[in-house]
Amino acid sequence: MIPIRYNLRNLVVRWRVTLLTALGFLLVVAILVVMLAFVEGINELARRAGRPDNVLVLREGTNDELFSDIADTADLARVWLSEYVATDETGEPLYSPEVYAIATQQLPPDPRDGRPRYRFLQVRGVLDPQRAARVHGLGLLRGRWFSAVGDECVLGEGIANLLGLDVGSRFAIREGLLWKVVGILDSRGTPFDSETWAKREVVGQEFGKDNVERGQRFFTSILIRLRDPRWASWFCDSLKSRTGLEVSGIPEPKYYERMSEANTMFLAAALFIAAIMAVGGMFGLMNTMFAAVNQRTKDIAVLRILGYQRWQILLSFLFEALLLALLGGLAGMALGSLFHGVEQKSFITSGQGGGKTVVFQITVTPFVLRTALAFTIFMGLLGGLIPSWVATRLRPLAALR
Amino acid sequence: MPKLFMLILKNLRRNPVRVSLTGLAVLVLVTIYVLIQSVLSFLDQQMQEKTTNIRLIITERFRIPSRFQKADFDRIVLPGGETYARLTQLPGYRPEAWTLWHFIAFSMDPDLTRRDPNRFFFAIATLPEKMPTMIDGLEGIDPALCDKLKNPGVSGMENAGLLLGPKRLARLGVRIGDRLQVFSLSHRDRAGQPIKMDFIVVGVLPENTRWDEAAFMDYEYLERTLTDAGSDLAGLINLGWLTVLDQPTAQAACAIIESQNRNIKCETAATAVNRFFEPLKDILFGVRYILVPTILVVMAVVVSNAIGITVRERTSEIAVLKVLGFTPLQILCLILGEGVLLGLVGGVLGVALPHLLVNYVFKGIRLPLGFFPVFFVPPRAYYWGPWIGTATALAGSIWPALTGCRVRVAEIFSRVT
């Protein structure tokens, strides 16, 4: 075999070309790592969201809490009064009927034109905050749960940081409705990080679909804890026939998995962009390798005369191309990995126009690094193949002349 | 100058492999730049306040999805109300430029638990006569086609026309003239059952618009059906739209509308779109300030590498040119010219390719972001592509060109044996 030192020396001697080619690969691979890690971050959030023993009940035909409305009737208890539903220490079933809504909060007027400004806030109305938090698997970071009296709320940690609010703060969620923050949810890395929790009655009447005049109350969802996660699918499938109500159930992890399905679109876009950029980088590598072959025609001729076979020449140049790609690719992976842990805000949606704002971290997983490495090797080999093949076709005597 | 240009062309022809590879690299990188920029520039356009013909959006003030009484909207747009009287006094107010929307989701499958995307659609119930003037992207749609929503030409089916986007028509597997029975996913009757509606497919919306998955129906038909069914949503609308002449009128109109009714809010469409895109700001920032510059740097690096190799291979030649009387500036132009020409050609092709493929073959970039399901490469991309290709190639060629024009004749010839 042709000594590896020969290729290494060539890369060192032509250091400027080596660096420029590697720089191209570095940037392409770094971008690929960041984009994949972004998608992985949302996937990770969706994977962690929802307990396998929880079932989310929505109105039949809807797949987003925002568009669901389940009338609060006496019959509704059939949903949670079941031997399959887990109970707490006192024997009470673990369930939480809730109202999820998006409120439009009015902000102080824009100083430029004096016009009011607005922002969206995700609000969840719960009957019993402690029970709801228990079913959701959430706790308090600080403060206390809101009481039955007064306009109190607890905030997800993310939204509290964003709004600059903490325990004891007050804010107007809408005109004439001032809420006092009494607690901060320990919600990092969950879909509830951007939510404000308050009393069901208030949320239902102010932001939900309750009709006070007609005496109608609606929940958007009911979260139910089962005694055994293996029953989740059966519980959901048989919910309508067992209860006779126009409702449907979905295992909670599956709900969030569906919500993050829009991410496949981001993943496809990320891979498409990275692939196209890589093709550009690969053309650069081909240029470099063609120049290397041109410059070393005499070397190749001598190697052939010394008895090296065509396939050995091919392997030698392919190896050099691969080294070049790996040099840039590994540096790119290192650069991209620096973004690990950076916090981002995005949106997960069922595709119906609803959805949730989520705060998540860019996550460089082994999958991301493996994909980036495979990508680097593939592009390196592809970029080096034609120039290496051209090198093997040189006729030694003609080249020496 | 023409001689210099001919020399540049001759030089490029001497190494067709390298020129082709570099040109292809520029082409693919400009292509991806154009695709990304097409999406970003469209969003920018939607989020930027216009100076004339401003769309105002009227929604319920406190919650999403917005729902408010049509009667409240009537007070704004129909003569007789105080709000209308005050609005019509504004110099830039156009009393006829308004419409309303009511969203409704339908399934063609009576079993609503099955969510087959090919049997499901969202419809916008609106005023057919306002469609040609009040819907962005559907300007110029044939008013006769819109009128078919009211008069589908089938007796007993008055107002039951349905206009579908071409993609939605294909997904549902229906044809113009077909009669559909659909079941509402979002609206219920007084007994809590899905509302059944019958439609006649009366036409297809124009191609290459963001409405190619949409469906439009007559608001009058929806309202009549909801009222008959005793639905809670009868008499409600989701959005109201106005168009006013200029920004001062827009601000004044919003102030009047909000002061008359504290339960609704009025803002420019650009402001509303901005707020909806707030959660995506991080992503858009990353794309704009990390991804796009990286693409440009990769392009510059590839060109720089190729031109650098060319210069190193031709140092003797450059020395000869200097001996023949070429000034360093002319040599600089010669080398820069090669890079610029490559960038220009790659840039032009890098726009033409995505423009033809995206707009005519794939019928848009399908990247559902908020209310915008599909994006197209705009004609103005023919300015960006060549410009960005040329500028980046020029930037990438500067260093090799400076190296080339600094070649010392004596040093080069001392090496020649």
Boltz contact constraints between the chains, C-beta under 6 A:
constraints:
  - contact:
      token1: [A, 20]
      token2: [B, 301]
      max_distance: 6.0
  - contact:
      token1: [A, 20]
      token2: [B, 305]
      max_distance: 6.0
  - contact:
      token1: [A, 21]
      token2: [B, 305]
      max_distance: 6.0
  - contact:
      token1: [A, 23]
      token2: [B, 301]
      max_distance: 6.0
  - contact:
      token1: [A, 24]
      token2: [B, 298]
      max_distance: 6.0
  - contact:
      token1: [A, 24]
      token2: [B, 301]
      max_distance: 6.0
  - contact:
      token1: [A, 24]
      token2: [B, 302]
      max_distance: 6.0
  - contact:
      token1: [A, 27]
      token2: [B, 294]
      max_distance: 6.0
  - contact:
      token1: [A, 27]
      token2: [B, 297]
      max_distance: 6.0
  - contact:
      token1: [A, 27]
      token2: [B, 298]
      max_distance: 6.0
  - contact:
      token1: [A, 31]
      token2: [B, 294]
      max_distance: 6.0
  - contact:
      token1: [A, 60]
      token2: [B, 112]
      max_distance: 6.0
  - contact:
      token1: [A, 61]
      token2: [B, 112]
      max_distance: 6.0
  - contact:
      token1: [A, 61]
      token2: [B, 185]
      max_distance: 6.0
  - contact:
      token1: [A, 101]
      token2: [B, 63]
      max_distance: 6.0
  - contact:
      token1: [A, 102]
      token2: [B, 64]
      max_distance: 6.0
  - contact:
      token1: [A, 103]
      token2: [B, 63]
      max_distance: 6.0
  - contact:
      token1: [A, 104]
      token2: [B, 62]
      max_distance: 6.0
  - contact:
      token1: [A, 113]
      token2: [B, 251]
      max_distance: 6.0
  - contact:
      token1: [A, 174]
      token2: [B, 62]
      max_distance: 6.0
  - contact:
      token1: [A, 207]
      token2: [B, 63]
      max_distance: 6.0
  - contact:
      token1: [A, 246]
      token2: [B, 192]
      max_distance: 6.0
  - contact:
      token1: [A, 248]
      token2: [B, 113]
      max_distance: 6.0
  - contact:
      token1: [A, 273]
      token2: [B, 32]
      max_distance: 6.0
  - contact:
      token1: [A, 276]
      token2: [B, 28]
      max_distance: 6.0
  - contact:
      token1: [A, 276]
      token2: [B, 32]
      max_distance: 6.0
  - contact:
      token1: [A, 279]
      token2: [B, 28]
      max_distance: 6.0
  - contact:
      token1: [A, 280]
      token2: [B, 25]
      max_distance: 6.0
  - contact:
      token1: [A, 280]
      token2: [B, 28]
      max_distance: 6.0
  - contact:
      token1: [A, 280]
      token2: [B, 29]
      max_distance: 6.0
  - contact:
      token1: [A, 280]
      token2: [B, 298]
      max_distance: 6.0
  - contact:
      token1: [A, 283]
      token2: [B, 21]
      max_distance: 6.0
  - contact:
      token1: [A, 283]
      token2: [B, 24]
      max_distance: 6.0
  - contact:
      token1: [A, 283]
      token2: [B, 25]
      max_distance: 6.0
  - contact:
      token1: [A, 284]
      token2: [B, 25]
      max_distance: 6.0
  - contact:
      token1: [A, 284]
      token2: [B, 302]
      max_distance: 6.0
  - contact:
      token1: [A, 284]
      token2: [B, 305]
      max_distance: 6.0
  - contact:
      token1: [A, 286]
      token2: [B, 21]
      max_distance: 6.0
  - contact:
      token1: [A, 287]
      token2: [B, 18]
      max_distance: 6.0
  - contact:
      token1: [A, 287]
      token2: [B, 21]
      max_distance: 6.0
  - contact:
      token1: [A, 287]
      token2: [B, 306]
      max_distance: 6.0
  - contact:
      token1: [A, 290]
      token2: [B, 17]
      max_distance: 6.0
  - contact:
      token1: [A, 291]
      token2: [B, 309]
      max_distance: 6.0
  - contact:
      token1: [A, 344]
      token2: [B, 282]
      max_distance: 6.0
  - contact:
      token1: [A, 345]
      token2: [B, 279]
      max_distance: 6.0
  - contact:
      token1: [A, 345]
      token2: [B, 282]
      max_distance: 6.0
  - contact:
      token1: [A, 347]
      token2: [B, 279]
      max_distance: 6.0
  - contact:
      token1: [A, 357]
      token2: [B, 279]
      max_distance: 6.0
